[in-house]
Structure formats: structure tokens, C-alpha cells
Amino acid sequence: AGTPAVSPQVSSLAPPAGALPDGASLGGASSALSSAGAGAATASGGEGSASAAAGAEKRPEGGAPPGTTGSPDQPTLIPNLATYVTANSQLPLFVQSPQLKAIVPVAVDRAIREIIQPVVERSVTIACISTKELIVKDFAMESSDAKMRKAAQLMVSNLASSLAVVTCKEPLRLSIANYLHTLLQQANAEVSLVEQTVQTCAADNLELGCMLIEKAAAEAAVRDIEEALGPHFAARRKAQKQGQPFVDTVYTGGRYPGALPEVLRPSRQGLGPQQLLVYEAFQRPPRQLTARSEPAVVLDASQAVTMYTRLITAIETSISNVAKQAGAGRQVSMAVLGPDHEIPALIRQIAEVTQKINPGEKETTALQLAQTIFFKKVAECDDLFRLEIFITLLSALRDECKKLPRDMVNWVSLLPVNEEKDRKLHIITIILLVRAKLVQPQDIDASIAHKMDQGRATPWVELAMQLVRQCLVDRLAVWSDFPHVMDALGKAVQRSGQVGPVADFLKELRTAQTKAQQQQQQQHAAASATPATPATSAAAAAAGTPATQGTAPPEGGASASSSGAAAAAVAGATSAAAPRVDPPGAREQVTLLLEHWIKIWNDAGGVEQKCVQYLTILQHQNVLKTDESTEVFLRIAAEVCVEFCVKSGAKAEGSDLPTLNYKVIDAFASMLTILVKYASADPQSLTSRVHLLNRILGTLHRVLVADSEGPRGARPMAFDQRPYFRVFANLLRDLTAPDPVVDANNLQVLGAFANAFHGLQPQSVPAFAFSWLELISHRTFMPTLLLAKPAQKGWMLMHRLLVDLFVFMEPYLRRSQLPLAIKTLYKGTLRVLLVLLHDFPEFLCDYHFSFCDVIPPNCIQLRNLFLSAFPRTMRLPDPFTPNLKVDLLPEIAQPPRILSNYVAALSYNGIRQELDNYLKNRAPKSFLEWLPGRLRASPSQAASGSASYNVASINALVVYIGSQSILQLQKSPQNTAIGHLPTMDVFQHLVTTLDAEGRYYLFNAIANQLRYPNNHTHYFSCVLLYLFAEVTVENSEVVQEQITRVLLERLIVHRPHPWGLLITFIELIKNPRYNFWAKEFTHCAQEIERVFESVARSCMGQSHSTGEPGGGIGAPQGQLGQAAQPSAQPAAQQGAQSASSQAQQAAQQQGNAGPVAGQLGQQPSGASSVGP
């Protein structure tokens, strides 16, 4: 709002091709500058992004350069810039204070971002105009668009880059010097040394800045000339297709070119080699950019220990901050933080410090640090998140300390085990160490067996049984990894007389092993009856590790070995938390069946009937005979296919994300489709097919969840959500397509997918969040579900999924700064909502209440999206129509449809029954006294830091009171004032007794009902205006200011704006009854006064001092956003300007107002107006 959009020319800022050494990259600099420094006005990633770009700021006279506040060592927005910036270590200031060298890249970064926009715009404009005129003239008879394009690109890039360098050199030098001056002064650098440092650093880095700006100008010019000459290129291609020579009659009809000498005269054969040399001479080799080289730093042990102490202290502080942000009772893990979080960065710094230690002291120093961390941090830790972080830190030291894994085994054996809680922590520690590959199960086996003292040490025996069980469940080990422990357990059984928990444990192991061997023999016999098919390359690569045969533990408890599949069977028999049972050889058999299927699928060429023959093979193998065998087949097939797909990934050029081969995944999804259509117990029954579909989706759900929670078995790679997304997307496409076998519109099929997606919601599987959002908004799912009959059933399922999304995002949206992943997810969420607002506005209308419950108060524009929806059959009256009589509109008497169960929230603290009694009899009087207290949040909710009140109960109370009040008004004599009803007594009492935060939530709840024309909108608009005019609290203007703040903060964000909000606000400022302009808060500060002046000019078309009498909302049609902006943007403006441009487009049809800068009212606790 009020800031020019980024110039299209400033879209790249990378060094010339070939200018960077191997492994270095300045890619991404263009996007960084565009979003943060090149005049970008808005960003669609969220409501709270900063809107005032550093490059567009105006430097006040005598003031500091823009953007110089904050820490001087903050990172640059141009990636890797610090690698190329020169900071002479011999300068006296840097010798005295080496840490100040970090300021130089920041200053260079800010100077480039300040200079680049005007320089590039001017250079590119001049170069493009000149190049176009000359190229069109010289190539008037040239038929080859390729020759014309190459010549234009060579000329325009040379002109633009040369002009940019000439233009920017001196301003850039001055800008670097100014930023360095400011930042060094903020860092309290010695004044006498600053000037020399500034001049030297500015001169040393001037060439670097010029090269980056030169490159940006060249690339922007190439793009612009391509657009400018587009019609000319198209005309030449058209002539070539028609087989005719091209002639531009504009330049060949006059004296030109006949008057030119022959060597310069174009001919119908096009330009010759000598003529093209004029343009080829513009080509020049790129200037080289070399990274600065710093002498290698070598640390001694004492220096390293000092840095270790500082970094570990920073980790502790960051852990506390993360725990505080997460809230009480909410578990956090390293996986949620992401690689760019402060904690992983600090761990990497510790590893870098270790690498710089003197080689003679490195091993000893690193081992001492690891020992300190283990015994001071790990051994004394009772928090899983903290434990995970410090074990990750130990893992980072492993490569620099070869003795660490050996000593770690000894350290583990020293942990206490006497208490149950100690043993539990001990097991968790060992599991995490094994996953981090700091210890091996075989090494732990000997150490624990020694501590068991042949079964006499009871605490160690119990720990050993729990550890073996957990390792088998998590697929971290097999029986053969614990020979000494198994031997000690056997001796303990012999000593106890074959009774007791140890004997029971070994008995379960033997039973599970015997069952697994029997199943393996049966499957081998069945497999031998079926001739083996040649393995395709895809399935062969996806085959698992062969199982190792073993024997069951003997009666005495001697050690035994077994296959990984048998280990899973044991885990299932000994732990209710691990339902998986993999019979021996199951993976090999499933792989063979998959190979056979892929061959059939490839030969069938997509013809479904040819693939149905595969079911005969599955039935012969008894794969689909029981639910258990079906589960095992589906699960192992999913694991094998996903594993192959992930391993098939090839690094794409210019991308860190490998490109996957989805052929096996597509074949697997097709097989699942065939199973659903033809392999159910009763193929003619839809219920039977949906039952099998639910089983398939449930299996995929369990495989996905297990994969996302951590590596297991022979698959230690990171979780990749793309194969699972592909499977679900293919199933959606195949099972919702028009088909005589499966009714695509049947709600049972769609409901099965909706339930599966509900189980995979981001709160449960955060790593799948992006694919999940795309799946629930998929073109074959969301529209089909919302159009399915009966409508409300499909709407309920979609409503539940969107609530799942907002429940996950709510803790992040409460913060003013969003992580990049959440910002991207928020952007996708906005797009989904815009689709719903355009295609299914009734869905948003009917469920607006429950959506407002899960959206934080600071997400103003997001809430406006829901509240702006109105039925497609309704045409909204223009809120700026002169003398608009709202109460005479035909729609204003109709009640809105609310499908959310808002009454349920009133059961909180038993409000509903007492409220009904009071609304009926205005008794008991004590109801009003205890109501504010009942609306407060429970201690556990308040401890989470979200709010001091139960916001859902306040929202429900407001809507319920409004509904009851409307019913009373309809039964009462005509012209009954709302102030005479008992419902208004409740509102007035709450306004006078609640604190600022409570009133804020109350007014927000009322404003949430100001939507499209209906009787709720009319009633709550009257309530808000009545409370503004009739409030009797001692400090009434504070309440009036809060009401104004709640209305205004919903208008200062980008469109759409609810219709009811606009008519209420216009009535408030226009009707003399409310004496709005006489309120002190409208002119308490110059900026606030300007805000209201702009509102008056926009809404009323005249000064507020000449307001018309009330009774209408007379104002010429206009937009609030056209008013002049104040010179300094308040906080609320900054939090509201980064709304999605799509939201503005979607709301244009509604005639809603644009943004108005301003912020009113005191900020209550937990109710920030600065949106994320």
C-alpha cells in the first residue's frame, strides 16, 4: 500500500557464468533482493511479512541509512556474499576487534540492495529502446528469428551492463561507506580508526558490487528485449512456416535502405557474416569473481574450550526458548526444528570448532567435551527433546574423535538403573545412541551381559529384557545381536526354576519364532509351486535383504539368531505397541509378486481387463485369504516400492532435490486400484469394496507414519513424502474417475479418503504436511467431496480436514515471525481458501463460526476471507450507496445458516442452562456476577500462553445470545428496542466487568458476525453501535476506542472485507449520534488523526466536520485504500500490508474497500494485531 512494486528488470543478481569457483553459489540472490530490498511492496506468504522494503525507503536528512537498526552481525540477504567480500585483517580496527569484520558483508549487502533498483531500471530502459530500434532496422529482411534474437541479446546485455557499471560505481561506493559508518558506530568501534576502515573496505568491495549489479542489469535486459521483440520474432516464424522470405515493409518502403552503401544494405538473403560481426563484437567474456581466501585458523585446547562453553550455553538458551514457545505439555523434536534452526546451526559450529583444533590436541579435547556432555547433560537429563539434541551433538563429534564409540559403551554402563524411571531413561538413551550410530547393539550386548552378573543383578536383567524388546520393535537389531544377554537370561531362568518374568519373556520369543518358521516353510512351499518370473530392473532394485535362518531360543535360554522378519514377529508378540508381524521370507515373496505384477502391467499397456488376471496369482498364493495376510502383503509391497522410488532419485541440475522415478509407484497404485475394484469379498457390493479400500488406506497410513518417524532396518535415508503423495494422488484419480465399477461420486469412497487424510493430518505427521495440503485440495477430491450428495455430509468431512490444518498452524500463526516452511504452507492455505471463496462460498459461510474458533486473533485477513463469503445467489448492495437503508433490504430479515455446533462450547463451565434461565426470567441476578469468571480459560489453557480466556466459549456465547435475542424481537411488539432485552444486559455487564483482553475477545466475537446481509449481521451491527453509544463504564472512551480498534484493524488489511463490517464502520463515523469525531482517541496523535482524515475522505467524500444526519450510510462510491497514507506506518499497518494478491483479486467483485493505515486501541495480552 503506497509502495511501488518491484521492477520486473530487477529479478536476478547472480555473478557472471563461470565466475564462481566449484561449490560456490550466489544463486537465489535475486529472490532475496526482490523480497527484502528491491522495493517489494507485498509478499503473499502471510499477513505479517514486512511490507516496507529497504530499497524503497527514503533516507531522512542527516539520518542513518535505512535498515541499519538491529544487530550488526545479522546475515546478509544475498546468499554467500560473505564469501566474496573483502575485509582486510591487517586494518588496525580489525586487528583490535576481529569480530567487527562481520559487519562488512552486511554493509555491502545493504548498499547493493539500496542501489540496484534505480540503476537497473534506468540502464535496462535505455538499452532496450536503443537495441530495439537498431535491431528492427538492421534485420528488416532477415528471416531467421534465431539470428535476430542472438544479436539483440548480445547488444542489449552489453549496453545495459556497461551503463549500469558507469551509473552505479560512485553511488555504490558512497553507500557502502555510509552503511559501514553507521554499523561501526552502533558497534561502538573506536572513532579514530573508523574512517580508514570505511574507505579501505569501500574501495576493496566496490568491484564486487559493480559486478553483481552489472550481471543483474544484463539478465534483466535480455528478458525485456525478448518481450519487446516478441511480435517481430513471431512474424518471422510465421513467414518461415509459409515458405516465404520475410520483409518488414515499415523499413523498406522509403528511401531507406536503397540509399545505403552496398556493404551496409540488407538483402533478401538476410545479413551476411560481415554484417553480423557488428553484433558479435558486443560479446565479451565474463569478468571473474574470486572468493576471498583467509588463512587457516588453528585453535589450541583452551581457546576451543572457551568457544565450546559459549556455544553450549547458547544451545541451552535456545532449548529453553523452543520449550517456552511450544507451551506446556507439548512435545518437540529435532525433526520439527529443521536444518536452518538455531540449534542445528550451533551444533554445526561446535563441529567446525573441533575441526580447527590443533591436530595434536584435537582427539583429546573432543573426547573431553563428549565426556562432559554425556555425564553433565545426557545422564542428568529427563527431557526427551533435550536428550535428543545432546546426543545429536555427540554424533557431530564422532568423525573427529575415533575413540568416542568405544568409550561411549563404557559410559552407558555407568548410568543408574535401580529405579524404574532410571531404567526407562537408560533405554531411551541407548536407543537414541544406536540410531545415531554412536554405539552398536553388539557392543552394548557384552557390556550389559557383564552387568547382569549371569542373571543375578535384577535391575540389569529387567533393563536387558526391555532393551531387547524395544530394539526388535524398532527394527534396530535382531536376536543374533544379543548373544551374551540371551545367555545370561537363560541362566537366570535356570536359577529361578523356569518361572518368573524372564521365563515368560523367553517363552514368548520361542513361540513367536516357531510360528514365524512355520509360516516361512508354508510360503516357500507355495512359492516353489509357482514358476519364477524374470525380475524387472525396477523390482530387482527394490528387493529387500534376504532373511537369515536361525533357531529358536533353547529351553535353557541359550543365545539364538533369527531373521529380521522373525524379529518383527517377536516384537509383535511381546509388545502391544508393535502390531507388525513379518513372516520369514515374506519380503522375498512379495518382491517376486511385485515383479510379476510390473511385467503384466507393462504388457497390458493400461488396459484394466488384462491386469485382472493377476488376481488369480494372488489368490493362488493365499495373499488375500485373510485380513492378516492382506495386511502383510500390502505393507511390505508399499515399503518395497517406496524404498525403490527413493533410491532411484537422481540429482537434478541446479537443484538439491533428486528427481524420482515413479514407474514402480505408478504400477503399485494401479495394482491397488485393481484390488479395490475386483478383489473384495463381494465385488458387486460397494460396501465390500469400500471396506477393502479402507484397509489399503490404513496400511498406507501406517507405513507412512512409521517411515516419517525415523529410519529403520536397511533403509537409513531421510523421509521423502513424494512417493506417498504419488500413491494417494493416483488412487484419487483412478477411484474418482467415471467408472461403471466404482461410483466416483459415492460418498463412501470419498469418505474413506477423507478419513485417511484426517489420520495423516499435519499435527500427527508434520513431515507430510505439504503433500497433505495438496491432496485435500486436489481437483479430484475437494470439488467432488463438496458436490457429493447429501451435501452436508461431504461438507462436514471437508470442514474437519480444514480444521485439522488450522489446528496445526495455530501455534505458529500466533507468532509475528513464521519459519519459511510454515510461511510456504500458509501461502498454499490462502490459495485453497481463495478457491473455496470463489467456487464454494456457501461452505465458508455455513462453517464460519468453527473456522473463526481455530484462527488466532492476530490473523485478521485470514479471518476476513471466511467472513467475506456470501451465497452465490445473493447480490451484495454497495455499502457506499448514498442513503442506503440497511433495515429495508429484503435479505436483512433472513437468518444465516450456521452448520457449526456453536451451542456445544457453552457446556464449558455449565454456562448454557444458567444462561437460558436468565434470558427467560432475568434471574437469578447472580448469573451476571459469575459469568465473567466462567469465561476464563482453565489453568492448563492459560499456562500454554495462548489466552487468559476461553475464546471459543465467548464466541459461542455471543452467537447464542444473538440468536435468542432475534427470536425475542420477532415475538415482541414492533419497534422494541434491543436495549430493553435481557440479552443486552449480558453484553453491557460483560463490557463493564471484563478487562481489556476479555473485552477485545468479546468485541471480536461480535465483529465475526458482521458478514453478508442477514438478520445476524443487522442485529450485531446494532449491538456494536449501541454499546459504543450507551456504554456506562466509568472510562467509557476506552471501550469506544477498543470497539473502533476492532473494526479498523479489519479494514487496514488487504481485501476482501466483510460487507457488514463496512456498513457498521461507515455508520459509526458518519452518524452524529455517536459523536465519533469528538472522541479524544481520534486525534490523540498526528498519525492517528491522519488515519481518520483519510477514512472520512474515502467513506464520506467530505470532511468529517460536515457529517450528515444519521439514518443512512450516505457516501459516494469509493474505496478506503485511496486515501493518503501517513508518513510513518504504525505497527498494525506493517503487519497487514503483506496480504496475498490473489485475495485482492477474489474480492474485487464484492466492491470491498482497500487498506487504511492505522492502529487504534491498547493491545490486550495475547491479542496482537500484527498478523503472521
NULUM-611887 format. One record per residue (C-alpha): x, y, z; residue in three letters. Coordinates in steps of 0.5 Angstrom, whole numbers, plus 500, padded with zeros to 3 digits. Example, Ala and Ser with C-alpha at 12.3 -4.5 7.8 and 13.67 -1.06 7.14 Angstrom:
# NULUM-611887
525491516ALA
527498514SER
//
This chain:
# NULUM-611887
500500500ALA
503506498GLY
510503496THR
512501488PRO
512494487ALA
519491485VAL
521493478SER
521487473PRO
528488471GLN
531487478VAL
530480478SER
537477478SER
543478482LEU
548473481ALA
555473479PRO
557472471PRO
557465469ALA
564462470GLY
565467475ALA
565463481LEU
569457484PRO
567450484ASP
562449490GLY
560456491ALA
554460489SER
550466489LEU
544463486GLY
538466490GLY
541473491ALA
535476486SER
530473490SER
533475497ALA
534482494LEU
527482491SER
523480497SER
528485502ALA
531490499GLY
529492492ALA
522496493GLY
518490494ALA
511492497ALA
508486499THR
509478500ALA
504473499SER
507469505GLY
503471510GLY
500477514GLU
505479518GLY
511480513SER
515486513ALA
512491508SER
517497507ALA
523494503ALA
529497505ALA
531499498GLY
525503497ALA
526507504GLU
528514504LYS
533516508ARG
532522513PRO
536528512GLU
542527517GLY
540520519GLY
542513518ALA
542509512PRO
535505512PRO
535498515GLY
541500520THR
538498526THR
539491530GLY
545487530SER
551489526PRO
553482525ASP
546479522GLN
546475516PRO
546478509THR
540477505LEU
545476499ILE
547468499PRO
554467500ASN
556474500LEU
561474506ALA
565469502THR
567474497TYR
567481501VAL
574483503THR
575485510ALA
583487511ASN
585483517SER
591488517GLN
587494519LEU
588497526PRO
581497527LEU
580489525PHE
587488529VAL
584491535GLN
577488534SER
577482530PRO
569481531GLN
568487527LEU
570484520LYS
563481520ALA
560488519ILE
563489512VAL
559484509PRO
552487512VAL
554494510ALA
556491503VAL
549487502ASP
545493504ARG
549498500ALA
548494494ILE
540493495ARG
539500496GLU
543502489ILE
540496485ILE
533498483GLN
534505480PRO
541503477VAL
538497473VAL
531500471GLU
535506468ARG
540502465SER
535497462VAL
530502460THR
536506456ILE
539500453ALA
532496451CYS
530502447ILE
537503443SER
537496442THR
530495439LYS
531501434GLU
537499431LEU
536491431ILE
529492428VAL
532497422LYS
538492421ASP
534486421PHE
528488417ALA
530483411MET
533477416GLU
528471416SER
532468422SER
529470428ASP
535466432ALA
540470429LYS
536477431MET
535474438ARG
542473439LYS
544479436ALA
539483440ALA
541479447GLN
549481445LEU
548488444MET
543489450VAL
546486455SER
553489453ASN
550496453LEU
546495460ALA
551492464SER
556498462SER
551503463LEU
550500470ALA
557500472VAL
558507470VAL
552509473THR
553506480CYS
560506481LYS
560512485GLU
554512489PRO
555505491LEU
562507494ARG
559512498LEU
553508500SER
558502503ILE
562508506ALA
555511510ASN
553504512TYR
560502515LEU
560508518HIS
553507522THR
554500523LEU
561501526LEU
559507530GLN
553502533GLN
558497535ALA
562502539ASN
568502535ALA
574507536GLU
572513533VAL
580515531SER
580508527LEU
573508523VAL
575513518GLU
581509515GLN
577502515THR
571505512VAL
575508506GLN
579502505THR
573497505CYS
569501501ALA
575501496ALA
576494496ASP
569492495ASN
567497490LEU
569492484GLU
565486487LEU
558490488GLY
559493481CYS
560486478MET
553484482LEU
549490479ILE
552489472GLU
550482472LYS
543484474ALA
542489469ALA
545484463ALA
540479465GLU
534484466ALA
535487460ALA
536480456VAL
529479459ARG
526485457ASP
528485450ILE
526478449GLU
519481451GLU
520488446ALA
522484440LEU
517478441GLY
512480436PRO
518481431HIS
520474432PHE
513471431ALA
513475425ALA
519471422ARG
517465425ARG
510465421LYS
514467415ALA
518461415GLN
512456416LYS
509459410GLN
516458406GLY
516466404GLN
522471405PRO
521476411PHE
521483409VAL
519489414ASP
515494410THR
516499415VAL
523500414TYR
524498406THR
518503403GLY
522509403GLY
529512402ARG
532507407TYR
535502405PRO
537504398GLY
541510400ALA
546506404LEU
552503401PRO
552496399GLU
556493405VAL
551496410LEU
545495405ARG
541489408PRO
539484402SER
533479402ARG
538473403GLN
539476410GLY
545479414LEU
552476412GLY
557474416PRO
561481416GLN
555485418GLN
553480424LEU
560481426LEU
558488428VAL
553485433TYR
558479435GLU
563484437ALA
559486443PHE
560479446GLN
565479452ARG
568474457PRO
565475464PRO
569478469ARG
572473474GLN
570474481LEU
574470486THR
573468494ALA
577472499ARG
582467502SER
583467509GLU
589464513PRO
587458516ALA
585459524VAL
588454529VAL
586454536LEU
589451542ASP
585447547ALA
584453552SER
581457546GLN
577451544ALA
574450551VAL
572457551THR
568457545MET
565450547TYR
563454553THR
560459550ARG
556455544LEU
553450549ILE
551456553THR
547458547ALA
544452546ILE
541451553GLU
538458552THR
535456545SER
533450548ILE
529454553SER
526459548ASN
524453544VAL
520450550ALA
517456552LYS
514457545GLN
512450545ALA
508451551GLY
507447557ALA
505439556GLY
507440548ARG
513435546GLN
518438541VAL
523434537SER
529436533MET
525434526ALA
521440528VAL
526445528LEU
529444521GLY
536445519PRO
536452519ASP
534453526HIS
539456531GLU
540449535ILE
543445529PRO
547451527ALA
550452534LEU
551444533ILE
555445527ARG
559451530GLN
561446535ILE
564441530ALA
567447526GLU
571449532VAL
573442533THR
576442526GLN
580448527LYS
584445534ILE
591444533ASN
592436531PRO
596434537GLY
590436542GLU
584435537LYS
583428540GLU
584429547THR
580436547THR
574433543ALA
574427548LEU
574431554GLN
568435551LEU
564429549ALA
565426556GLN
563433560THR
556433555ILE
555426557PHE
555426564PHE
553433565LYS
548434560LYS
545427558VAL
546423564ALA
542428568GLU
537430563CYS
530428564ASP
527431558ASP
527428551LEU
528434547PHE
534436551ARG
537429551LEU
536428543GLU
539435542ILE
546433546PHE
546426543ILE
546430536THR
552434539LEU
556428541LEU
554425534SER
557431531ALA
564430535LEU
564423532ARG
568424526ASP
573428530GLU
574423535CYS
575416533LYS
575413541LYS
569416542LEU
564410540PRO
569405544ARG
569410550ASP
561411550MET
560404551VAL
563404558ASN
560411559TRP
553408558VAL
554402563SER
555407569LEU
548410568LEU
544409574PRO
539403573VAL
536402580ASN
529406579GLU
524405574GLU
525412572LYS
532411571ASP
532405567ARG
527408562LYS
531414561LEU
537409560HIS
534405555ILE
532411551ILE
539414551THR
541407549ILE
536407543ILE
538414541LEU
545413541LEU
544407537VAL
540411532ARG
546416532ALA
551410530LYS
555412536LEU
554405539VAL
553398536GLN
548393539PRO
553388539GLN
558393543ASP
552394548ILE
551387549ASP
557385552ALA
557391557SER
550389559ILE
551382560ALA
557383564HIS
553388569LYS
547383569MET
552378573ASP
549372570GLN
542374572GLY
544376579ARG
543383578ALA
535384578THR
535392575PRO
540390570TRP
536384568VAL
530388567GLU
533393563LEU
536388558ALA
529385557MET
526392556GLN
532394551LEU
532387547VAL
524388546ARG
525395544GLN
531394539CYS
526389536LEU
520393536VAL
524399533ASP
528394528ARG
535397530LEU
537390532ALA
536382531VAL
537377536TRP
544375534SER
546382536ASP
545380544PHE
548373545PRO
551375551HIS
545378554VAL
541372552MET
546367555ASP
545371562ALA
538371561LEU
538363560GLY
542362566LYS
537367570ALA
531362568VAL
535356570GLN
536359577ARG
529361578SER
526354576GLY
523356570GLN
518361573VAL
518369573GLY
518375568PRO
525372565VAL
522365563ALA
515369561ASP
520373556PHE
524368553LEU
517363552LYS
514369548GLU
521369544LEU
521362543ARG
513362541THR
514368536ALA
520364533GLN
517358532THR
510361529LYS
515365524ALA
519359522GLN
512355520GLN
510361516GLN
516361512GLN
516354511GLN
509354508GLN
510360504GLN
517357501HIS
513351499ALA
507356496ALA
513360492ALA
516354489SER
510351486ALA
509358482THR
515359477PRO
519365478ALA
519370473THR
525374471PRO
526380475ALA
525387472THR
530392474SER
526396478ALA
523391482ALA
530388483ALA
533394485ALA
527395490ALA
528388493ALA
530387501GLY
535384504THR
535376505PRO
533373512ALA
538369516THR
535363518GLN
536362526GLY
534357531THR
529359537ALA
532360544PRO
533353547PRO
530352554GLU
536354558GLY
535361555GLY
542360550ALA
543365545SER
540365539ALA
540368532SER
534370527SER
532374521SER
530381521GLY
523379520ALA
522374525ALA
525379530ALA
519383528ALA
514378529ALA
517377536VAL
516385537ALA
509384536GLY
508378540ALA
512382546THR
509389545SER
502391544ALA
505398541ALA
508394535ALA
503390532PRO
507388526ARG
509381524VAL
513380518ASP
513372517PRO
520370515PRO
521370507GLY
515375507ALA
519380504ARG
522376498GLU
516373496GLN
512380496VAL
518382492THR
517377487LEU
510378486LEU
511385485LEU
516384480GLU
510379476HIS
505385477TRP
510390474ILE
511385468LYS
504384467ILE
502392468TRP
508394463ASN
505389458ASP
498391459ALA
499398457GLY
494401461GLY
488396459VAL
485394466GLU
482388464GLN
488385462LYS
491386469CYS
485383473VAL
489376471GLN
494378477TYR
489377482LEU
489369480THR
496369482ILE
495373489LEU
489368491GLN
494362489HIS
499365494GLN
494366499ASN
496373500VAL
489376500LEU
486370504LYS
485373511THR
486380513ASP
492379517GLU
496376510SER
493382506THR
496387511GLU
503384511VAL
503384503PHE
500391503LEU
505394508ARG
511390505ILE
509392498ALA
509399500ALA
515399504GLU
519396498VAL
516401492CYS
517407496VAL
524405498GLU
526403491PHE
523410489CYS
527414494VAL
533410492LYS
532412484SER
533419485GLY
538423481ALA
540430483LYS
537435478ALA
542440475GLU
541446480GLY
537443485SER
539440491ASP
532435491LEU
533429487PRO
529427481THR
525421483LEU
523415478ASN
516414479TYR
515408475LYS
514403481VAL
510407485ILE
505408479ASP
505401478ALA
504400485PHE
498405485ALA
495401479SER
495395483MET
492398489LEU
486400484THR
485393481ILE
485390488LEU
479395490VAL
475394484LYS
476387483TYR
479383490ALA
474385495SER
470379499ALA
464381494ASP
466385488PRO
459387487GLN
458390494SER
460398494LEU
461397502THR
465391501SER
470395496ARG
470401501VAL
472396506HIS
478394502LEU
480401501LEU
480403508ASN
484397509ARG
489399504ILE
489407506LEU
490404513GLY
496400511THR
499406507LEU
498411513HIS
502406518ARG
507405513VAL
508413512LEU
508414520VAL
513409521ALA
517412516ASP
517419518SER
518418525GLU
525415523GLY
530410519PRO
529403521ARG
532397518GLY
536397512ALA
533404510ARG
537410513PRO
535415509MET
531421510ALA
524421510PHE
521423503ASP
514425502GLN
513425495ARG
512417493PRO
507417498TYR
504423495PHE
504420488ARG
501414491VAL
495418494PHE
494422488ALA
494416483ASN
489413488LEU
484419488LEU
485420480ARG
483412479ASP
478411484LEU
474418483THR
474418475ALA
468416472PRO
467408472ASP
462403472PRO
465399477VAL
466405483VAL
461410483ASP
466416483ALA
461421487ASN
459416492ASN
461419499LEU
463412502GLN
469413497VAL
471420498LEU
469419506GLY
475413506ALA
480418503PHE
477424508ALA
478419514ASN
485417512ALA
487424511PHE
485426518HIS
489421521GLY
495424517LEU
494431519GLN
500435520PRO
499435527GLN
500428527SER
505427521VAL
509434520PRO
513432515ALA
508430510PHE
504437511ALA
506440504PHE
503434501SER
497433505TRP
495440504LEU
496439496GLU
492432497LEU
486435501ILE
485441496SER
486436490HIS
482437484ARG
479430484THR
478431492PHE
476437494MET
471439489PRO
468432489THR
467432496LEU
464439497LEU
459437491LEU
457430493ALA
450428496LYS
448429501PRO
452436501ALA
452437509GLN
456430510LYS
461432505GLY
462439508TRP
463436515MET
469432512LEU
472438509MET
471442515HIS
474437519ARG
480437515LEU
481445514LEU
480445522VAL
486440522ASP
490444518LEU
489451522PHE
490447529VAL
497445527PHE
498452524MET
495456530GLU
501456535PRO
506458529TYR
501464527LEU
501467534ARG
508469533ARG
510475529SER
515471525GLN
514465521LEU
519460519PRO
520459512LEU
516452512ALA
510455515ILE
510461511LYS
510457505THR
505452508LEU
501459510TYR
501461502LYS
498455500GLY
493455505THR
491462503LEU
490459495ARG
486454498VAL
481459501LEU
481463495LEU
479457491VAL
473456496LEU
471463497LEU
471463489HIS
467456488ASP
464454494PHE
463461498PRO
457458502GLU
461453505PHE
465458508LEU
459462510CYS
456456514ASP
462454518TYR
465461519HIS
464460527PHE
468454528SER
474457523PHE
474463527CYS
475459533ASP
481456531VAL
484462527ILE
489466532PRO
486473533PRO
492477530ASN
491473523CYS
486479521ILE
486478514GLN
485470514LEU
479471518ARG
476476513ASN
477471508LEU
472467512PHE
467473514LEU
467476507SER
464470504ALA
457470501PHE
452466498PRO
453466490ARG
445467489THR
446474493MET
448481490ARG
451485495LEU
449492496PRO
454497495ASP
456499502PRO
458506499PHE
451508496THR
448514499PRO
443514504ASN
443506504LEU
437504509LYS
440497511VAL
434495515ASP
430496509LEU
434491505LEU
430484504PRO
436480506GLU
437483512ILE
431479515ALA
433472513GLN
437468518PRO
444466516PRO
445458516ARG
450456521ILE
453449521LEU
458449526SER
455447533ASN
456453537TYR
452451543VAL
457446545ALA
462451547ALA
457453552LEU
457447556SER
464449559TYR
463451566ASN
456450565GLY
454456562ILE
448454558ARG
443452563GLN
444458567GLU
444463561LEU
437460559ASP
434462566ASN
437469566TYR
435470559LEU
428468560LYS
427471567ASN
432476568ARG
434472574ALA
438470578PRO
442476579LYS
448472581SER
449470574PHE
452476571LEU
456476577GLU
460470576TRP
459470568LEU
466473567PRO
470468572GLY
467462568ARG
469465561LEU
476465564ARG
481459561ALA
483454565SER
490454569PRO
492449563SER
490453558GLN
492460561ALA
499456562ALA
500455555SER
501462554GLY
495463548SER
490467552ALA
487468559SER
480467557TYR
476461553ASN
476465547VAL
471459544ALA
466460550SER
466467549ILE
465466541ASN
459461543ALA
456466548LEU
456472543VAL
452468538VAL
448464542TYR
445471546ILE
444474539GLY
440468536SER
436468542GLN
435476542SER
433476535ILE
428471537LEU
425475543GLN
425481538LEU
421477533GLN
416475538LYS
416482542SER
412488539PRO
414492533GLN
420498535ASN
422494541THR
429497543ALA
435492543ILE
437496550GLY
431493553HIS
432486552LEU
436482558PRO
441480552THR
443487552MET
444486560ASP
449481559VAL
453485554PHE
453491558GLN
455487564HIS
461484560LEU
463490558VAL
464494564THR
467488568THR
472485563LEU
479487563ASP
482490557ALA
484483554GLU
477480555GLY
473486552ARG
478485546TYR
475478545TYR
468480546LEU
468485541PHE
472481536ASN
466475537ALA
461481536ILE
465483529ALA
466476527ASN
458476526GLN
458482521LEU
458479515ARG
453479509TYR
446482509PRO
442477514ASN
439479521ASN
445477525HIS
449482521THR
444487522HIS
443485530TYR
450485532PHE
452492528SER
446495532CYS
449492538VAL
456494537LEU
454501535LEU
449501542TYR
455499546LEU
459505543PHE
454510545ALA
451507551GLU
457505555VAL
456507562THR
463504565VAL
467510568GLU
472510563ASN
467510557SER
472512552GLU
477507553VAL
471502551VAL
470506545GLN
477506543GLU
477499543GLN
471498539ILE
474503534THR
480499534ARG
477492533VAL
473495527LEU
479499524LEU
484493524GLU
480489520ARG
480495515LEU
487496515ILE
489489512VAL
488488504HIS
482486501ARG
477482502PRO
473486507HIS
466483510PRO
460488508TRP
457488515GLY
464491517LEU
464496512LEU
457499513ILE
458499521THR
464503521PHE
461508516ILE
455509520GLU
460510526LEU
464515523ILE
458519520LYS
452519524ASN
453525529PRO
449521534ARG
456517536TYR
460524536ASN
466520534PHE
470525531TRP
470529538ALA
473523542LYS
480524544GLU
483518541PHE
481520534THR
486526535HIS
491524541CYS
497523536ALA
498526529GLN
499520526GLU
492517528ILE
489524526GLU
491523519ARG
488516519VAL
481518521PHE
482524516GLU
483519510SER
478515513VAL
473521512ALA
475523506ARG
474516503SER
468514506CYS
464521506MET
467525501GLY
468531505GLN
471533512SER
468530518HIS
466536521SER
460537516THR
457530517GLY
450529515GLU
445527520PRO
444519522GLY
439514519GLY
443513512GLY
450511510ILE
451516505GLY
457517502ALA
460517494PRO
462510492GLN
470510493GLY
475506497GLN
478507503LEU
485505500GLY
485511496GLN
486516502ALA
493519503ALA
498515508GLN
501518514PRO
509519513SER
510513518ALA
507507518GLN
504504525PRO
506497527ALA
499495525ALA
500497518GLN
506494518GLN
503487520GLY
497488515ALA
501490508GLN
503483506SER
497480504ALA
496476498SER
495479492SER
490473490GLN
486475496ALA
485482493GLN
483480486GLN
478475489ALA
475481493ALA
474486487GLN
467483485GLN
465485492GLN
467492492GLY
470492498ASN
475497501ALA
482497501GLY
487498506PRO
488504511VAL
494505515ALA
493506523GLY
492503529GLN
488504535LEU
487501542GLY
491499547GLN
494492546GLN
491487550PRO
495481553SER
495475548GLY
491479542ALA
497482538SER
494486532SER
500484528VAL
499478524GLY
503473522PRO
//
